[in-house]
Amino acid sequence: MTDFFPGFKEHRIKTSGAEINLVTGGNGPPLLLLHGYPQTHLMWRKVAPRLAAEFTLVIPDLRGYGDSSKPPAGANCENYSKRALALDQIETMAALGFECFMAAGHDRGARVAHRLARDHAEQIERLALLDIVPTLYRFETIDQKAATSSWHWFFLIQPGGLPERLIGAQAEFFLRYQLAALLRDPAKLELEAFAEYLRCFRNPETIRATCAEYRAGASIDLDHDRADRGRRLTMPLLMLWGSRSSQGSGYDVLAVWREHAEAVRGHAIESGHFIPEEAPEETYQALRDFFAGATL
């Protein structure tokens, strides 16, 4: 994996609920970078080398993804709740010597980062979320257009092993379909990167675990979000979204997040959903300026 992250070090850290695969590199204040579905920590490969000049980067595979461990789902998929995945990150950062840090997440990683800021606010100094609105808000307001573009939200949560069997029968086709649907410029994804994504994604345990993570998103995560309704985040929050992404462009992103956080800034980036891969220069600049404390 360090072929994609020159100069970075590989680690494997045991938390109270999983073993987390990650790379670290750079110098400066600690910055945690979290990936989304159906990817791995590899999605930060185009942004990380430049951020590493000013920040100490910690870039893990989420529990259930990549080369991190894939425990049983547990009752109500509690082992794949964003609360459980966020705790992994707190324990991983502590093992590396970081009690307080900054965090950025994309897609499912952004949902983990959102829960991280809810459950461990005193440890998160600044937060950047890429191409999401809050999970509870999305479920409560979704319409036909949004449901059509995010059909996998409803497919992956089906019970009885249905999505696991169907995806497992054609894992490469499914991965290509998902990436092509959301990556507006497929040429931005190198063959070597796709091969690495496929290596991890076609593992039956990855398919099982990531379905469990989506099931948690439609059940226990919503319970946690309802319990926090009305409580606004207080740390500085940066929102970035793809101007050609159905995830971001279908909402007034800043207006939505101002109902959930006190200090929100951000803007659209000319991109589809996979912003760090499609628009790495713009993503780097926005994250660098925000985490360095500059005014956007």
C-alpha positions in Angstrom: 0.0 0.0 0.0 2.9 2.4 0.6 3.4 2.3 -3.2 0.4 4.6 -3.4 1.7 6.7 -0.4 5.5 7.1 -0.8 7.2 7.8 2.5 4.3 6.7 4.6 4.3 3.8 7.1 1.9 0.9 7.4 0.3 0.0 10.7 -2.2 -2.4 12.1 -3.8 -1.3 15.4 -6.1 -3.3 17.6 -9.0 -1.4 19.1 -11.6 -2.7 21.5 -13.8 -3.9 18.6 -11.6 -4.4 15.5 -8.1 -4.4 14.0 -7.6 -1.3 11.9 -5.3 -1.2 8.9 -3.8 2.2 8.2 -0.9 4.3 6.9 0.6 7.4 8.5 2.9 10.0 7.2 3.9 13.7 7.3 4.7 16.3 9.9 2.6 18.7 11.8 -0.8 18.7 13.6 -2.6 15.3 13.4 -5.3 15.0 10.7 -7.5 11.9 10.3 -8.7 11.1 6.8 -11.7 8.7 6.4 -12.9 7.1 3.1 -16.3 6.0 1.9 -18.0 3.2 0.0 -17.0 1.1 -1.9 -13.5 2.3 -1.4 -10.6 2.0 1.0 -8.0 4.5 2.4 -6.6 4.4 -1.1 -9.0 7.1 -2.1 -6.8 9.8 -0.4 -3.7 8.9 -2.5 -3.9 12.0 -4.7 -4.3 14.4 -1.8 -2.3 12.9 1.0 1.3 13.6 -0.3 0.7 17.4 -0.4 -1.2 17.5 2.9 1.7 15.6 4.5 3.9 18.6 4.1 2.0 20.4 6.8 0.1 17.7 8.8 0.7 14.3 10.3 -1.8 12.2 8.4 -3.6 9.1 9.7 -5.4 7.3 6.9 -7.2 4.1 7.9 -9.5 1.5 6.4 -12.8 1.7 8.2 -13.9 -1.4 10.2 -15.3 -3.8 7.6 -13.5 -2.2 4.7 -10.2 -2.7 3.0 -7.7 -4.7 5.1 -9.3 -3.8 8.4 -11.0 -6.6 10.3 -14.6 -7.6 9.8 -16.3 -8.7 13.0 -19.8 -10.1 13.2 -22.6 -7.6 12.8 -24.0 -8.1 16.3 -27.6 -7.3 17.4 -29.2 -4.6 15.2 -25.8 -4.3 13.4 -24.4 -2.5 16.4 -20.8 -3.5 15.6 -21.1 -1.5 12.4 -22.9 1.6 13.8 -21.1 4.9 13.2 -20.6 5.0 17.0 -18.6 1.8 16.9 -16.6 2.9 13.8 -16.0 6.3 15.4 -14.7 4.7 18.6 -12.2 2.7 16.4 -10.8 6.0 15.3 -10.6 7.5 18.8 -8.7 4.4 20.0 -6.5 4.3 16.9 -5.5 7.9 17.3 -4.8 7.4 21.0 -2.6 4.4 20.2 -0.6 6.8 17.9 -0.3 9.4 20.7 -3.0 11.8 19.5 -5.7 12.7 22.0 -7.0 15.7 20.1 -6.9 16.0 16.3 -8.7 17.2 13.2 -10.7 15.0 10.9 -12.0 14.9 7.3 -14.3 12.2 5.9 -15.9 11.5 2.5 -19.2 9.6 2.0 -19.5 6.8 4.7 -16.3 8.1 6.2 -18.0 11.5 6.6 -20.9 9.9 8.4 -18.3 8.3 10.8 -16.6 11.6 11.2 -20.0 13.3 12.0 -20.6 10.7 14.7 -17.0 11.2 15.9 -17.7 14.9 16.4 -21.0 14.1 18.2 -19.6 11.5 20.6 -16.1 12.9 21.1 -16.5 16.7 20.5 -13.8 17.6 23.0 -11.2 15.7 20.9 -12.1 17.1 17.4 -10.6 20.5 16.8 -11.8 21.0 13.2 -14.1 18.8 11.0 -14.5 18.6 7.2 -17.3 16.5 5.6 -17.3 15.8 1.9 -20.5 15.3 -0.2 -23.1 14.4 2.5 -26.0 15.7 4.3 -26.8 14.2 7.7 -28.1 10.6 7.5 -31.3 11.3 9.4 -32.1 14.3 7.3 -31.5 12.4 4.1 -33.9 9.6 5.2 -36.6 12.0 6.3 -36.5 14.1 3.2 -35.6 11.7 0.4 -37.7 11.9 -2.8 -37.8 9.9 -6.0 -34.9 11.6 -7.6 -32.6 11.2 -4.6 -33.8 7.6 -4.0 -33.1 6.7 -7.6 -29.5 8.0 -7.5 -28.9 6.4 -4.1 -30.7 3.1 -4.8 -27.9 1.2 -3.2 -28.9 2.6 0.2 -32.0 0.6 0.0 -30.5 -2.4 -1.8 -27.7 -3.0 0.7 -30.0 -3.0 3.7 -32.2 -5.9 2.5 -32.2 -8.8 4.9 -31.6 -12.6 4.4 -28.3 -12.3 2.6 -29.9 -11.0 -0.6 -27.4 -8.2 -1.4 -24.5 -10.3 -0.3 -25.4 -13.1 -2.7 -26.1 -10.9 -5.6 -23.0 -8.7 -5.2 -20.8 -11.8 -4.6 -21.9 -13.4 -7.8 -20.7 -10.4 -9.8 -18.4 -8.4 -7.5 -16.3 -6.8 -10.2 -19.4 -5.8 -12.3 -21.0 -4.3 -9.2 -17.9 -2.3 -8.3 -17.4 -1.0 -11.8 -21.1 0.0 -12.0 -21.0 1.8 -8.7 -17.8 3.7 -9.5 -18.9 4.6 -13.0 -22.3 5.9 -11.7 -20.7 8.2 -9.2 -17.3 9.0 -10.8 -18.2 11.4 -13.5 -14.9 11.1 -15.2 -13.8 7.4 -15.1 -10.4 8.3 -16.5 -9.6 9.8 -13.1 -9.4 6.2 -11.7 -6.2 4.6 -12.6 -6.1 0.8 -13.4 -3.8 0.1 -10.5 -6.2 1.9 -8.1 -9.2 0.0 -9.4 -7.3 -3.3 -9.1 -6.6 -2.5 -5.4 -10.2 -1.5 -4.7 -11.4 -4.8 -6.4 -8.9 -6.9 -4.4 -10.6 -5.7 -1.2 -14.1 -5.4 -2.4 -14.5 -8.9 -3.8 -13.7 -10.5 -0.5 -17.0 -12.0 0.7 -16.3 -10.8 4.2 -16.0 -7.2 2.9 -19.4 -7.6 1.1 -21.0 -8.9 4.3 -19.5 -6.2 6.5 -20.3 -3.3 4.3 -23.9 -4.4 3.9 -24.0 -4.5 7.7 -22.6 -1.0 7.8 -25.4 0.2 5.6 -28.0 -1.7 7.6 -26.7 0.1 10.7 -27.1 3.4 8.8 -30.8 2.7 8.4 -31.4 1.5 11.9 -29.3 2.0 15.0 -27.5 5.1 13.5 -30.9 6.8 13.2 -31.6 6.1 16.8 -28.4 7.8 17.8 -29.1 10.7 15.4 -32.6 11.2 16.8 -31.1 11.3 20.3 -28.9 14.2 19.2 -31.6 16.1 17.3 -31.3 19.8 18.1 -27.8 19.6 19.5 -25.4 21.6 17.2 -21.7 20.9 16.6 -19.5 23.7 18.0 -16.2 23.0 16.3 -15.4 24.7 12.9 -17.0 22.7 10.1 -16.1 22.7 6.4 -18.5 21.3 3.8 -17.4 20.4 0.3 -19.6 18.8 -2.3 -19.5 17.9 -6.0 -21.3 20.3 -8.3 -22.2 17.3 -10.5 -22.9 14.9 -7.6 -26.4 13.9 -6.8 -25.3 13.6 -3.1 -24.5 17.2 -2.8 -26.0 19.2 -5.6 -29.5 18.1 -4.8 -29.5 20.0 -1.5 -28.7 23.5 -0.1 -25.8 21.9 1.7 -24.8 24.9 3.8 -28.4 25.6 4.9 -28.9 22.0 5.9 -25.7 21.9 8.0 -26.3 25.2 9.7 -29.2 23.5 11.4 -26.7 21.0 12.8 -23.6 23.0 13.4 -22.8 26.5 14.7 -19.8 27.4 12.5 -20.2 26.2 8.9 -18.4 27.2 5.8 -17.8 25.5 2.4 -18.5 25.4 -1.3 -19.1 23.2 -4.3 -16.2 21.7 -6.2 -16.5 21.0 -10.0 -16.6 17.2 -9.6 -18.8 14.2 -9.3 -19.2 12.3 -6.0 -15.6 11.2 -5.6 -14.1 14.6 -5.0 -10.6 13.7 -3.8 -10.0 11.5 -6.9 -11.7 13.7 -9.5 -10.6 17.1 -8.2 -7.5 16.5 -6.0 -6.0 20.0 -6.5 -9.2 21.7 -5.4 -9.8 19.3 -2.6 -6.2 19.7 -1.3 -6.4 23.5 -1.4 -9.8 23.6 0.4 -8.7 21.2 3.1 -5.2 22.7 3.5 -6.6 26.2 4.0 -9.3 25.1 6.4 -7.1 22.9 8.6 -4.3 25.5 8.6 -6.8 27.9 10.0 -7.1 30.2 7.0 -10.3 32.0 6.0 -11.9 30.4 2.9 
